[in-house]
Amino acid sequence: MNELSWLQKHERLLLGTFVLVVILWLGNKYLNRSADEANFKSAQAQLIVEQQKAANDAQAKQTASLVQQYQGLAANLAAENAALARGIASRNTATKSQQAADASMGMPELAARWQTVAALKPGDVAVSGSSITVTQLGAVATVSQLEETNSCTANLQDEQSIEAHDQLQLSKLSEVNAGLNQQIGGLNKQIEAADNACKLQVNAVKADARKSKRNWALTMLSVGIALGKILLK
């Protein structure tokens, strides 16, 4: 009878304690799950940062290799272009000198030069005294034109080579530019991933802090319950 009276007297206290324990148990489960989830997300985000950094490092090496290749190619092409330009200048000078010499040649020499420049067969140019198959002015004009034509043809070939080199250089430069753009994009992704990882790490720290506060509260509750039991005896 006394025991029943004691239960009736402390019924609300016992019920409240039970409800509080259930609430704290559920809260404890929630906090543990939240902390574990936050820590997992933080670890995953950090892994993404590390993977992106590794990708950026690889891209940086590839870009550096492209830059080195481009620099070597540019130096080689610049040297070749300079040699071609010297060849053009030399041929232009030789052409002017030969044209001046053509104008002062005698008929046999002029006919021979005509035959050489025009790649004629022996006997295609006939000289009789002071005359050949064309007049001297006509012969000079023809030979001079052929001289200039040969020089222009060679110059055109060299100009085409220079143009091809420039196109190749531009193509390589485009590859370098594309590599730099990829590297910049990768760095932006790394910054974004690092920022996200930082936020998730802060969330994890907050979750751990809530767990710590929970543990302190549970300790205080245990002390309170223990004191309550002592007082209720």
C-alpha positions, 0 to 999 in steps of 0.5 A: 500500500505504501509502495502504491502511494509512493508511485501515485505521488511521484507518477508525474515525475517518473512520467516526465523523466521517462518522456525526457529520456525518450526525447534525449535518446531521439535527439541523441540519434539525430545529432549523431546522424547529423554529425556523421552525415556532415563529416561524411560530406566534408570528407567527400568534398575534401576528396573532390578538392584533392582530385581537382587539384591533381587534375589541375597539376596534370593540366599545368604540366601539359600546358607547360609542355605545350608552351615549351613546344611552341617556344621551340617551334617558334624559334625554329620557324623564326630562323627558317623564315629569316633564312628564306628572307635572306634568300629572297633579298639575295635573289632580288639583288642577283636578278637586278645585277643579271638584268644589268649584265644582259643589257650590255651583252653582245649578241652571241652572249645574249643569245646564249643567255636567252637559251640558258634562261629559257631552257632552249635547245642548242640552235633555237637561237640563231645569231647572224652577224648583229642579228638574231631571231628577235631584235636586241631590245626584244631579246633584252626585254624577253631575257629580263622578263624571264629573269624576273619571272624566275626570281618571282617564282622562287620568291613566291615559293618561299613566301608560301613556305613562310605562310605555312610556317605562320599557320603552323605556329598559329595552330600551336599557339591555339593549342597553348591557349586552349590548354591555358583556358582548361587550366583556368577552368580547372583552377576555378573548379578547385576554388569552388570545390575548396569553398564547398569543402570549407562550408561543409567542414564548418557544418561538421564542426558545428555538428560535433559541437552540438554532440559535445553539448548533448553529451554535457546535457546528458551528464547533467541529466544523469547527475540530476536523476541521481540526485533525484533518486537520492532525494526521493529515497 
